[in-house]
Amino acid sequence: MNSTNIGFHIKRIREQKGYSQEFMSKQLNISQATYARMESQEIKISIDRLQKIADILEVDILSFLK
């Protein structure tokens, strides 16, 4: 699995949905700074958290790999 683009795809889908990083971070119960670091691939995203992000964005988790 090529994880180098996951953050990019999350950001792309989030922006298409019109959601802010602030909104996403609140939904995930994390700081906005931590969420930003996940999108920029500075920190790894666990599978559980990736599934939660997919649920919030109402997409299949595989959408982050395309």
N, C-alpha and C positions, 0 to 999 in steps of 0.2 A: 504494500500500500504506500503510495506516495503522499506522505504527510506534509510535504513542504507547502502545499497550496491550500490546506484545510482552512487556515485563518482567512485567506483571501476569499475563498468561496463563502465562508460564513458572513464576512463583511458584505460581499456582493448581494447575497440573499437578504441579509438584514436591511440593507439600504433599499432594495427593491420593495420590501414590505413597509418601508417608511419608519422603521424602528431606530431609536437612538441607542448608543452604547449605554447611556444612563438607564433606559428602559430595560435593556437586556440584563444589565448588572443587577437591577432590582429584582427582576424575575428569578435570577440565579442566586440571589442573596450573597453577592460578592461586591467588592468595590468596583467603581467604573474603571479605575486604573488597572485592576487585575483583569477585568474583561478586555480592556484595550491591549494588554500584554498577550492575552490569548489570541486575539485577532492578528497581532503582529508576529505571532509564533515565538515570542520571547519565553513563554512558558508552555509546557505540554498540556494538552487537554485530555483528561481521562475519558474513557469510553462512556462512562455514566454521565459525565457532564456534557459530552458531545450529544448524547441522546436527549438530554434536557434541552439543549439549544435547538436541536431538530424539532422537538415537541413545541417549543415556544414559536419557532418560525413556521410551524405546520408543514414541514417537509420531511422526506425520508432521509435518514442519516447518510445514505449513499449520495445524496445531492452534494455533499461537501467534498466528494472525491472526483467530481466531474470537471 
